[in-house]
Amino acid sequence: MALSCALPVQPAHALNDADQIRALIGATWDKPGNTVETDPVVVAGDYAVASWTQGAHGGRALLRRGKSGWSVVLCSGDPLKDAGWLAEAGVPGSDAGRIAKDLAAVEGSVSADRRAKFSLFEGVVQGDSSAHHPSQTHHDHPHP
């Protein structure tokens, strides 16, 4: 299953950006009895970072809004907290700075145990590759 997925554009009153992103990630990677918890989600311009956990696994996803809705650009862990890294990944500088700042603020209110799971995803998996589910990809990158 590829990570590159788009959620159809919804009427403005239907779902906000964060809800659209949660729906996309859930529709793509939820499994029976093992759903993805996607929260927090930070949006700036046409880019977003969604922090996720699924069971004992976790990470972050960089998403971009296109004509057909949101799509996953890549999955990673801690690099997606860094404004410089986000800018290198193609996020406009002002949006990258805002995402990094807002993500730090909202993740600070998440429990320490859950927040630690966001850092478990090692490496970078491009959204256009024939990638695995994020938690499966995590197994390809052992813990330090």
N, C-alpha and C positions, 0 to 999 in steps of 0.2 A: 504494500500500500504506500503510495507516495504521500509526502507531506504537503504537496502543493494542492490546496483545496480552496475553493472560494465559496462563501456563503452568499446566496442571492441577496441583492439589495432589498431591504425591507422598507415599508413606509416609515416615515420619521416617528410615528407614534407607536410602532410595533416593538422594536427593540433598539436600545441605545448601542453604541459601539462596543462597550464591555460585554453586554449581553449577547451581541452577535458573535463576538470572539469566543465566549464561553460555549455557545451553541455549536460553533464550528469545531472547536477542539473536542467537545463531547461527542458530536456526531462522527468524528473521525477516529477517536481512540477509546471511547468507553467500551468496556467489555461487560458481559453479564456478571454481576456481582463484584465488579472492579471498575468503578467509574473514576474519571479524572476530575479532581477538584481544581478548578481554574480560578484562582483568586490570590492576590490582587491582579487587576489588569490596569495598566497605565497607558493612556493614549495621548499623543501629541501630533497634530497634523494628520498625515496619512500613515503614521507608524504607531505601533503599540508593542509593549512587552507584557506578556502574560506569564505569571508565575503559576506553576502547576505541581500537584502531587497526585500520585496514584499508588495507593498502598505504601510500600516502603521506598518508593522511587519518587523522584522529582526533578525539576529543572525549570527553564524559562524558554519561552518561544518569542521570537521577533516576528511580527506580522506587518503586512503592508496592505493598505486599502487600494483596490483597483476598481476598474469600471464594473466588475461583476461582484464586488464585495471584498471581504478580508481574505487573505491567504497567508499561510505560514511561509516566511522567508527562510528561517533557519531555527534550529533548536540548539541550546547550549545551557550553560549554567551561569557562573559568576561573571564571565565576560559581558553579559547583557546588562550588568549593573553599571558599566563604565561608559561615560559619555564619549570618550575618545574612541573606544572600540566600536560603539554604535555608529559613530560618524564614519569610521573606516568600512563598516558594513553597508554604508549607503544612506543612513539616516541623516537628513539635513542637520547641520550643527546646532541650530537653536532648538530643534525638536529633540536631538540627542541629549542635550543638556537638561531639558525639561523632563524627559523620560527618566534620566538617571536620578535627578533630584526628587521627583515625585515617587519613583519606585523605592528609593531609600526611605522616604517618609512613610509610605503605606506599608512596606514590609516590616517596618519597625513595630507595627501594631500586631503583627502575626506572632503566634507562639514560637518560642525559640526552637522547639522540636520540629515544627513544620517548616520554619524558615531555613533550618539546616538542610532539609531535603532539597530545596531549590538549588543548592550548591553541588548536589550529587552528580548531576549530568556533566560529564567531562567531554571535552572536545567540542566540535561543531558539526552539525549535520545540516546540510543545505536542504531547503524545502523542495528543490526540483530534482533531488536525487531519488533513486529508488530506495528510500529509507524505510526503516522499521518503525514500529511504535516507539515513542520517546523512551519509555521505560525499558524496552528491549534493547534499544541502542545503548542505554546506560551500561548494560552488561558487557558491551563491547569495549568499554573503557573502565578498567578496574579502579577501585578506590585507591587513593594514595596511601 
